[in-house]
Amino acid sequence: MAFNGAWKVDRNENYEKFMEAMGVNVMKRKLGAHDNLKITIQQDGDKFTVKESSNFRTIDIEFTLGVSFEYSLADGTELTGSWSMEGNKLVGKFTRKDNGKPLTAYREIVGDELVQTYVYEGVEAKRIFKRG
């Protein structure tokens, strides 16, 4: 339940390199690095509702731990996969529909921040959020 609440992106680490590895064009990378992403997370047992709101889109995502679902990234990349809980960390194992390559995502609370880590093709990036 520690994930519950509203979070606003504060800073990124290696995010443009990650987007480049994902095949996002330079213009979208520049915009994506400054998207003012806000996420609201509500956990009820194994069920999560996540609202993502940025300069580009607002979407609601519902998922249950361990149950596969489909998701589209802001650039249109389609994924399929699931989230699980490993200790106090949410771990997302996804596969790109266009090329079959894996994308792993992690969400964890570190101090008073939410840290989202993404790994694709050996490139790791972080987006750090503060409550807001």
N, C-alpha and C positions, 0 to 999 in steps of 0.2 A: 504494500500500500504506500510505500515511500515515494513511488512515482507519481501518485495522485497530485493534481494541481496544474497550474498554468506555468509554462516555461517560455522564456524569450531568448533567442540566440544572442550570445554575448561576444563570442569570438570563434574563429576557425583555425585549425592547424592542418596544413597540407591539403586543404579542400579543393583548391584549383587543380592540383596535380591528380587528385582522385577523379575529379570530373573529366580531366583530359584522358585518363586511363579508360574511363567509361565511354569515351567517344563523343563527349559533349563539345560542341564547337566553341570557339574562343569568345564569341559574343555572349552566348548563354552562360559560359563559365564566369565571365565578368559580372553578369547580372545575378547569377546564382550565388556568388560569394557575398552579395549584399541584398539578400531576399527578405530580410527582417522576419525570418520564420518564427512563428509562435506555435507551440503545441500545448494542448490540454489533454492530460491523461486521466482516465478514470478506470480504476481496477476494481472488479467485483469478483473475488475468488480467482478463477482461471480466465475470466473474461475481461477484455480490455476494450475501451472505446478511446480512440485518439483522434482529436481534431487538429488538423494542420492548417495553418493560415499564414500565407506569405504574400509578397507583392504580386505573385503570379496566379495563385489559386487558393481555394479553401476546400478541403475535403474532410470527410468523416470516415474513419477506418474502424471496423470492429473485427476483433479476432479472439480466438480462444487458444490458449497455450497448447501446442502440439497438434493443432489442426491447420492443414494447408489452406492457403487462400491466395488470391491474385491481387496484385498491387501495381500501380503505374507511378513511376517517378515523375517529378515535375517536368522533365525533358521528354516524357512520353515513353521511356524505356519500360517495358512490361516485365514483371517478375512473378514468380510463383514460389511459395515457400511457407515457412511457419516460424513462430517465435516459441522459445522455451525458456524456462527459468533455470539458471545454473547458479546456485547460491543466491546472492542478492543481485545478480546480473541477468537482464533479459538478453537472450541470444537469438538472433534472427538468421536463419539459413535460407537463402533465396537462390533461385536460378533464373538467369535471364532467358526470356522466351526466344529472343532473336538469335542467340549464339550458344546457349546451353552452358555458359560459364557461371561459376558460383560467385555470389556476393554475400558476404557475412556482415552483419550489423550487431552492435552491442549497445545496450543502454544500461548505465549504472549511475547511482548517486555517489558522488565523491565530495565529501564535505557538504556544502550547501548548494552544489551544482549538479546538474544532470549532464553526463558526458555521453555523447553518441559517437561511437567509433565505427568506421566503415572500412572494410578490406576487400579490394578487388584487384586481381592480377598482381598481387604483391605490393600494392600501393595502399597505405593506411592513412586515413584522415580522421580528424576529430572535429565535432561541433560541440561547443560547450554552452550550456544554457543556464540562466539564472532564473529563480522564481520571479514571476511577474504576471 
